Structures are given as C-alpha cells and as structure tokens.
Amino acid sequence: MKVKMNHMLKTSLAIWLIAMLTLLAACGGAVNNNKESTAPSIAPSASPSAETGAAYPLTVTDATDTKLTFEQTPEKIVTLVPSETEVVFAVGAGKQVVGVDQYSNYPEEANDIEKIGDMTTNIEAVVKLNPDLVLASSSMNGDAIVKLRELNIPVFASDSKTYGETIAHIETVGQILNHVKDAEAVAEHMRDVMNQVMNAVKDAPAKKVYLEFSPGYTAGSGTFLDELLTMAGGRNVAGSKEGWYEVSAEEIVKQNPEIIIYPDMKVKPNPIVTAMDSRAGWNVIDAVKNKQVIAVAEDPLVRVGPRLADGLLEIAKAVHPDLVK
C-alpha cells in the first residue's frame, strides 16, 4: 500500500506541476515598456446607459486580435480558466455563468456550476450550454478557441501579462457584461492596493527574495511574479534569467536570499517544503537561518484576476512586514 500511495502522490504532483506550468505560461510575462500592450481595445458605438455606463452595440478586440460585437448583454457565459471565473463574479455577473473549468473553485458558488473540462476543454459540453460568450486564455485555451469559433460561438480571449493589464481586462469584461460600475470598483481597489504597497516600500532598501512556485521551479525576469516582487520592495534573486525555469539549489545558496516565499499548496505535505528540507547546504541561507521562509496563499499568487491584489499584498507583507500591514 505504501508503494502504491507513493506512486499516486508522485503522479498527482506531476499532474499538478504540468497544470501549474501551463497556468503560469498562460499568465505570461511582466512589464516590458518596449512591447505593445495586450490589453483589449473597446469601441462602443452607442451612448452609455445611465445606470451602468455600458454601451451597445459594443465592439471589442481581444488578445488574438479578433473583433467581437455585442448587440446586448451576454446572458449565458462559460469560462475556461479560473481567473476568468473570478473576474466575472467580481464584477457582479456570477449568475450569468453556466459553465466553468474544473479548477474554478472561487468564489464558493463556482463549485456548483457545471464543469466543462480541465486543461482540455470539452467542446461538446460547451456547445450543449449554448453560451452567448466564452471567456478564455489565448495562451492556455488555444485549441478550444479555434474549435469554438468554428462553431460560431463567441470567444473573448485574454492574455494579461502584468498587473495593469489585469486591471484593464477586468474593466473590459465589465463593459461587455454591462457591469461597468462594479468593474470600476474592482479596478479602483486593485490600484489602491498597488499604490498602498508601493508607497509603503518606496524608501526601503530592496530585500533579496527567492520565490519557488513548484519544487525546484522559480520565476525569472519578464514574469508577472517578478513584477509583483519588485512592486513589493523585493529584488528577485532569480531575475538574471527570463521566464519560468528550473533552478539549482546551489544557485540559490550562492544568491543567499534574505526571504524565501512559496505557495501554501493544497497537497500535503507541501512538496516544496519537502524539497527544500532535503537540499544540501540550504541551512546556510540567511532566509533559512533567520526563519524567513514564508508561505503565502496559492491561488491569489498565480491567477491573473481580481485577487492578484491579494497576492501582491501577501508578498509585500512577507518582504516588508514592518511597512505593510
């Protein structure tokens, strides 16, 4: 039984790692002022309504450079990734959601909505729901987007790579769903959190931080997690390389971070902690010696949606607990 359980655990972790790497790849990179923003464009062609500011017909261009025109508010929505589910609920349109992916677990109501697949979308299940709109990730759901559009199902694809682009996407979804004021409130909260954090740490020396999102894997420069670390007053010790990559224990020991941050995973025992505890020489790192190895909530850290503000705040509290409360 022990051998079987170990095999099951390894299989579960392998599946989780694939899902996490896919999710983070879909989330994209961080700020790059030389690149064109992937934030969607909006071209309303009617006067805004008095109640919400929405305007129909409404034409938007998504991350795949596809234009969609909405003559009225979409009433039946399917989301293919957890971040889109959270966006729709955050702007007050949760009752319009009829289908979600199996990883959509927030808010609690999402658990009761029909599931339309995991990393692979069940196209037939989506078609049966007859949605007016499908919200997807252009990076994660590429095949599903093509297939659904071939069936004349409207798909709005996002590809938010930064904190700012995440805010812009939320505002666009608010426009599409006729929940402009709700979306503006979410956007304002996210900006307030960002400003609060950045103002609190602006005069503090940047602390050396290592972030491990999966056993042995970290976020380099050009990732949104690198952006969050910088905004929170940290210096990413893995920033010498770009993107998401596997890093050696020796390299982290050499960098000697003051703080180590990792997600508090649902898998127990946490495989990241297990991996760290087994690494030779790890005990000489300042973060380990000074008990500055800190767990933060997993989902707000990796989902480019409204709770990214929570992820930023948690990182800031871990990096500068004396400045950010």
N, C-alpha and C positions, 0 to 999 in steps of 0.2 A: 504493500500500500504506500509506503514511504517513497519508493521509486516512482510509482505512478503519480503521486501528488507532486513530486519534484518536476516530473515531466510536464504535468498540467500547468504548474506555475511558470516554468520556462516558456511554454507555448503561449500562455496568457501574456507574459511580459513581452514576448516577441511581437505579438499582435498589437499590444499597446504601443510599443516603440514605433512600429510602422505607422500606426494611426497618428501618433504624436508628430513624427517627422513629416507626414503628409500634411497635417494641420498647420504646422509651422511654416512649411513651404508655401502653403496657400496664403498664410498671413503676410508673407513677403518681407521686404527689407525695410530699413528705417529711412530717415531723412536723407535726401540727395538733392541738393538745390539745382543740380545740373540736369536732372531728369524731369520730363514732363509729368505732371501730376496725373494720377489715375482717378482722381475724384470725378464723379459724373457731372455732366452738364445738364442744365434744366432750361427748357424753353417753353414757358407757359404761354398759351395763345388765347387766354380769356382773362377777364378780371377776377381777382381773388374773391372768395366768398367772405362775407362779413364775419362769419363765425370762426373760421379756421385759417384763412389765408390761402387755401388750396385753390387751384385754378384748372379748369377742364375746358376744352381738351388740353392735356399736358403732355409734352414731348420731352423725353429724357434720353440721354446717350449713356450706355453703360461701359464697363471696363473692357468689353470686347468690341467697342466702337459700334455697337448696334443701337439703332434708334427705336424707341418704343413710344407709341402714342396712346394715352389713356383717355377715353371719352368720358369715363366716370370712375368712381371709386371701386377698386377691386374688392369683391365680396368674399372670395374664396382663395386663400393663399396657402401655398406649400413652400416650406423652407428645406433646403438640402444640407445645411450646416448649422451647428448650434449657435454661432454668432448671429446669423440672420434671424433665428427664432427669438433670440434675446432682444434684437433690435425691434422686431415687430411688437413684442409685448411691451417693451419700454416706451414706445410711442403711443401705447393705448389701443392697439389694434389686435390684441391677442385673440379675441373672439372670432376673428376672421380667419384664423389659422385652422386648416382642416387636415394637414399632413406635415410631419417633421421627420428628420433622420433619427436613428435610434440613440444617438449621442446627445440629443437635445434634452437636457434634464433640468433646465432653469428657464423661467420660474417653475414652481412645482406643477402648475397646470399643464405644462408641456408633456409631462409623463403620461397624461391621459389622452393625448392626441394620437391618431393613427400613425403608425410608423411606415415609412416608405423606403426603407433600406438603411444601410450603414455607410461605409465608404463607397459602396457601389449602389447607386440609386435604382430602385425597382421601377422601371419606366411604366410598366403595366399598372402598378399600384397608383402612380401619379395620375395617369390617364383616367382611371376609374373615378378619381376625385374631381375631375373636370374643373381644375383651378382657373381662376381669372389671371393669376400671377404666380410664378415660381421665382423665389429668391435664391440665388446660388452663388458659389465662389467660382470665379473664372479659372483659378488655379486647380482647385480640388475637383470640381464637377464638370470638367471639360467635355467628356464624352456624353454625359447626361444632357448638358446644354444643347449640344448638336442634335441629339435624338429628339428632345422635346420640341425644339424649334422646327424640326422636320415635320412634326405632328401639329404644327401651328399653335403650340402652347406658348404664351408669352413668358419669357425668362429674362429677368433683370439680373445680370451678373456683376458682382463687386470684386474688387481687388485692393482693399485698403492696406497700405504698406506702412502707414505712420499713424500717430495719434491724431493728427489734424485731419488726415483723410478719413479716419474712422468717424470723426465728428461730422464731416461733410456728407458721408454716406448716410448716417442716421437722419440728417436733415432732408436728404433726398427721399428716403423711404417715407418720412413724414409727409412730404409733398405728395408722393404717389398715393398714399393711403388716406389722404385728407385728414391728417393728424398733425398739422403744422405746428400748432402751439405746444403740443406735447413733445414733439421732436425738438423744438427750440428750448424747452425746459431741460431736456436731457443734455443737449449740446452745451447749454449755459453751465450746468452742473459740472460737466467734464472740463470745460475751460476754467471754471473756478478752482477745481481740484489741481489742475495743472499749474495755474498761477500761484495758488497757495504753496504748493510744493517748491516751485522754482524760486519764489521769493524767499522762502524759509531757508533754502540752502545756498543762495547765490553768493554769500560771502564766506562760506565754509570751504576749507580745503577738500578737494575731491578725494574720496577714500577708494582704495583698491578693492574691487569687488569681483568675485568669480561666481557666475550663475550656471548651475547644472540642471537642465530641464529633463534629462533622462540619463541613466547610468553611463558616464563617460562622454556625454554629448553637451555641447555648450553653444552659446550664441555669439558669433563674431560681429565685426563691424558690418553696417548695412542691413541689420535686422532691427525689427521694432523693439525687441527686448534690449538691444544695445542702446536704442534711443531712450527707453524708459530708465535704464540705469544712469545714463547721462543726465536726464531731466531730474533724477532723484539725488543728484550730487555725488554720483559714483564714477569711477574710472574702470571700465571693463578690461580686466587683465587678459581677456581672450580677444581683444579688439585688434590684434595685429593681423588676424586673418579675417576674411569675409565670409558671411553666411553662417549656416548651421553646420557644425563639424564635430568629429570625434577628436578629443584632446587627451594627451597622455598625462598620467598622474605626475610624472617627472616635470613636465612643463608647468603645471600648476604649482608644484612645490617651488620651482625656480622663481615663479612670479610672486609667490608669497602674499596672497591677498589678505587684507585686513578683515574681510567679511566674505562668507560663503552663503549664497542663497539657493534654495532648492524648493520645488513644489511639494506640498503635503499631499502625496498621491493617495488614491483610494486603495491601491494594492498594499496589503500589509503582510509582512513588514515592508517598509518602504525600500525598494531595491536600490534607490540612490544612496540612502544611508548605509545599507549593507555594503554596497560597493566602496563607499568612502572609508568605512571602518576596516576594510581589508587591504587598503593601499599602503604599500611600504613607504615610510618616510612622511606620511600625511600628518603625523602628530607634531611635526616641527613647524607647520604653517601657523602664522600668527593667528588667523581666524580660529583654528582648532585649539591652540593653546589658550586663547582668551575667551573661549566658548562663544564665538560669534558665528556659529554655523546655524543659520536661521531658516525655518520652514515658512513658506507663505502659501496662501490658498492657491490651488492649481488652476482652476478654470478662469478666474479673472486675469491670470497671468498670460494665458495663451489664446484667449478669444478676443478677436478684434471687434468688440461690440461695446455697449454702454458700460459694462463692468471693467473695461480696461482702466477706467479711472480708479477703481478699487485696487487693481493690480499695481498701478503707479503709486498709490498711497501706501500700500503694504511694503513695496520696495523702499520707498523713502523712509518709512518708519524703521525699517531694518538697517538702512545705511546711516541715517542721522536721527536716531531716536530722541536725542536731546533737542532737536529743532522741529521735528514734525510729529505732531501728536494725533 
